[in-house]
Amino acid sequence: MKSYVAFGIGINFYSYVERIDSVCNIVAFSDNNPNHWGKYIFGDERKCVAPFEISNYENVCVIITSEKENSIQAIEKRHANADFS
């Protein structure tokens, strides 16, 4: 079964995750901001991991939860060589 990581804890994060959660197996969250890493930001057992930890999950797909084009481009650039979908 494919697992999902929601990436980008921003203004739309909570509304996106609430909708996505009903159809996807979101196992963790991630963000570039180290202040979020290790925290249980959604109030359940899933925590926010550092971007470099995403590849520790088996069969993972990353869902970008940011709407801002410049944020999406920055995420793509920073993680261009990452080994996740």
Summary of the structure (lengths in Angstrom):
residues: 85
radius of gyration: 11.8
end to end distance: 14.0
largest distance: 31.5
contacts: 225
relative contact order: 0.27
helix: 28%
strand: 20%
